[in-house]
């Protein structure tokens, strides 16, 4: 491992910037290998600063000249910073630097994507463009001139002037440098307009490469719906004359909320029925909403420092979850949110990469764009809303927007508006932001003389750097059902504040069956060992959709655990309960599809580990395969009817109702394929007129190893569409048998279309292998070695994508000694690589030592 230790940054060491910026004027003279950036920046001393040292960040910059108030100056360049003596008064800094977008493979700063210039400046990419105090609490008004021989030249804000080969943009709203954006290229705009609530017209443009114009309509429609929703629910009106989105093929993230110029990964914005699935449409809708909602919760009000990242991301994720719930099925949306939380964030909380929602320190901030910051951060907002109620929540948000518009804020600022609005003391609630780990909530019950008592005990296990945890505030939504299935006590929110606490319900005629943590009212692990086995009852009778689904999930998990640990046969009662849900046409098809979905291999591995077992990935895989086959046989009489009933006629629509029917129909098809040799799947594949149906059928054929012809025909049909071919790569690996997964992946990395420098293609291939748990964890260790080889190769080219892929190894201590040894060896090979990036160096240290 590297011996030079990267610098650790601590929240406790925050100091205000020595100088503030009033205005930034930038001129870009574009050239692939020698772009010149001329800056003119108006500085003034910060009266609140504790130091007057003038320092600018800069990485990979060739300084041509620099001036202060028009006079040439000699600068002190040390590492990634520039220092010099400046007046203790307002002054103007000017400089010219040269950068090389064409060789910037890290995709941070200004880089090129297939002939297009584009930027990514969050978190610290602007310092790769020019010298600047690259920190979020330095906010300024930007004016940008772009010179280049390209038809489209874009930046933030409003267009103010243009001519042949140049354009000028002005953003009147002060912003930190991480929100700066520039795009230049041969692009075509699909345009529309939106009229705000106050009657102002906004021009909307979605810029794409020629040939992608037909994939823009849904994105523009989702943007307009997001704008209306934000006005209606948050009184948040758009504030510029133009809103531009650009689709970029090479992008490390999903999208970026740069003020007035959102840059999107092509996969997160381009959609057509022929090339995009229902899941793609829903994801695009959510990401467009998320980036638009950042206009207020992230841009107009930003974060003081990167430790406060959850301030903008947690709140904005919660807002996009609200939007999705309103646009689609609220129950299904909530279940999907929780599955994502448990699949990514609970795993993170339970391993060496655990960290608080607001971290105390970091080496590389790019490594903290995590599920804990985003998804758990959103759960904290949801809990806060539950605790104060809808009315006070929206009052607090109104105050937040009024009080902090144009400011860079902290979690303390955020919580203070709720305290001022409601009079509540949120000191204890703040622990959610500072304590890592997922609380365990144990519950027991007692019933005597018509009084029913629930006693809860909370405990948060130790995490790296945090051994002892204090009790947190937990809102527990509870309802009570009669033994006949009727609801005797409607949902109440119990507010738990102690390590152990009891709540009583009086005047009951019989002992009720509790429905606890309705709607998943807190991000905790609920342990109900002290309560009778009520899962089957709740699956049949619970009025709360989330807990109805949760009960089915618990039954499935218990069945599979018994199969793995005891060699038991699939539980007939569970199979009958599933069949009853499947046949219940009064239930939303999308909900029924979710109930039919079995726990993931990773979820079962973690459950076994928590129970004190060493999980065997091959045994888990085999149990799931056996249960699916048994389900198919048990339900075979009902499957054809339901499959036929879920047929959606007419032209394709991505709306929730049609998507729900396709979801259930394709879930049923996967079971039919296990008994008919793939005949029905082949028919669907041959007749499909949309990607949802074609890809689902392709997956069924892959799953039963009847896909050779389909694999070739799919490729030849779609080889010109880069996003569909990403699916082609990923699906073959996802459905590969464990013994063949690494071999198939390695074979696909030799395919002419495997572009390992493109983040989407790399993730769709190597990421699919790490997602195939039994394949990745095959006893041979081939999966570990292959992924390590590629991460070592990718790190010098794109450290950010490499670091995020390292999380595949975060559960290495969960498994048997042989697998641990193989994973540790793979990790050590990565860690020992000379000149390892700062991003990956930090990840290796945390995974190996955590």
DAKA-V845735 format. One line per field, one symbol per residue. phi: phi as a letter, one per 20 degrees, with the letter a starting at -180 (. if undefined). psi: psi as a letter, one per 20 degrees, with the letter a starting at -180 (. if undefined). burial: b if it has 9 or more other C-alpha atoms within 8 Angstrom, else e. A space follows every 10 residues. Layout:
# DAKA-V845735
phi=???
psi=???
burial=???
This chain:
# DAKA-V845735
phi=.geeeffedd gfegcfffcd debcdccddf bgdbfdcddc cedbfefefe bdfebdeacl ddfebbccln dgceddecld cccaecfeag bdecbccdcc gfdeefmcne bdclndebcb deeceffeda fafebfeddb edccddcaec fcccbfndfd aabfnbbccc dfegbfffef bbcbreccde dbccdfgene ededcdecfg odffddffff ffffffffff ffeclddfcc eccdccecfd bfdfabeggm cfddggfdbe bbgfdcegff ffffgffffg ffffgdeqef ddefbffegf feefffffff fffffffcef ffffffffff fffdfffffd cfefbfgdfe bbdcfgfded fffeffgfff fffffffeng fffffffgfg fffdgndddc ffffffffff fdnfedgfgf ggeddendfe decccbcblm ddcdddcdbd ffcgncedce fdfcfdeccc dfgeofeecf gcdedecdfc bdcdcdmeeb fededdmgml fbecdeddfe dgfdgffffe cfeefffffg ffffffffgf ffffedmfeg ffffffffff fgefffeggf fffffffegf gfffffffff eneefdgfff gfffffffff gfffdffeff ffgffefdem ffceffffff ffffgfffgf fgffddmnff ffffgfdfdb fgfffffgff fffdmccgff fffffffdfe dffffgffff ffffeffgfd fffffffffe fgeedfeegf ffffdfffff eegfffeggf mfffffffgf ffffgfebff fgfffffgef efffdffffg ffffffffff fefflfffgf gfffffffdf
psi=qqhopqpppp gijpqqqhqr phqpppppnp pgimppopqo poqqqoijqi qkpopqqppl popgrqqpli pqqpqooodk qpqrprqlrq rppqqprprn hhjniikqbp rpnlipprqo ipglhhijgr pqnmqijopr pppppppqmq hpoqaqbqph qqaojqqpqp oippqrhijq qpppanqppp qaqpprhjjp pppppoprqp ijhijhgggh ghgghhgggh ghhjkoqqjr iqoqppppho phagrpkpoi npppphijhp pqhhiqrhhg ghgggghggg hghihgmgfh oaqgrihjhh ghggghgghh gggghhhbpg ggggghghgg ghhgghgghj aijpqrhoqh rrgohhijmr hggfghhhhh gggggggiqg ghghghhggg gghjpjrorr hggghhhhgh gijqokghhh hhhiprqoqp oqqrqqpplj pppppqpqpo qqrpingpqq qrpoooppqp qqhjiqphor pqopopirhp qqpqprkqhq prpqoqlqjm iqmropokhj qrnjghghhh ipiohghggh ghgggggggh ghhghikqqp phhghggghg ghiniiqphh ghhhhipqqr ghghghgggh ijqopohhhg ghgggggggg ggghjhhhgg ggghhjpora qppjrhgghg ghggghghhh ghhiijjjgh hgggghipjq hghghggggg hghjlljggh gghgghhjii ohhhhggggg hhhhjqqgii ghggggghii qhjoniiohg hghifhhhgh inghggkqhh jhgggggggh hhhhgignhg hgghhhihjh khiharhggg ggghggghgg hipqkqqhgh ggggggghi.
burial=ebeeeeeeeb beeeeebbbb bbbbbbbbbb bbbbbbbbbb bbbbbbeebe ebebbbbbbe bebeebbbee eeeeeeeeee bbbbeeeeeb bbbbbbbbbb bbebbebbbb bbbeebbbbb bbebbbbbbb bbebbbbbbb bbbbbbbbeb bbbbbbbbbe eeeebbbbbb beebbbbbbb bbbbbbbbbb eeebbbeeee bbbbbbbbbe ebbebbbbbb ebbbebbbbb beebebbeeb bbbbbbbbbb bbebbbbbbb bbbbbbbbbb bebebbbbeb bbbbbbbbbb bbbbbbbbbb bbbbbbbbbb bbbbbbbbbb bebbbeebbb bbbbbebbeb bbbbbbbbbb bbbbbbbbbb bbbbbebeee bbbbbbbbbb bbbbbbebee ebbbbbbbbb beebbbbbbb eeebbebbbe beeeeeeeeb bbbbbbbbbb bbbbbebeeb bbbbbbbbbb bbbbebeebe bbbbbbbbbb bbbebebbee bebbbbbbee beeeeeebee bbbebbbbbb bbbeebeeee beeebbbbbb bbeebbbbbb bbbbbbbebb bbbbeeeeeb eeebbebbbe bbeeeeeebb bbbbbbebbe bebbbbebbe eeebbbbbeb bebbeebbbb bbeebbeebb ebbeebbeee eeebebebbb bbbbbbbbbb bbbbbeebeb bbebbeebeb bbbbbbbbbb bbbbebbeeb beebbeebbe eebbbbbbbb bbbbbbebeb bbebbbebbe eeebebbbbb bbbbbbbbbb ebbbbbbbee bbbbbbbbee bbebbbbbbb bbbebbeebb bbebbbeebb ebbbebbbbb bbbeebbbbb bbbbbbbbeb
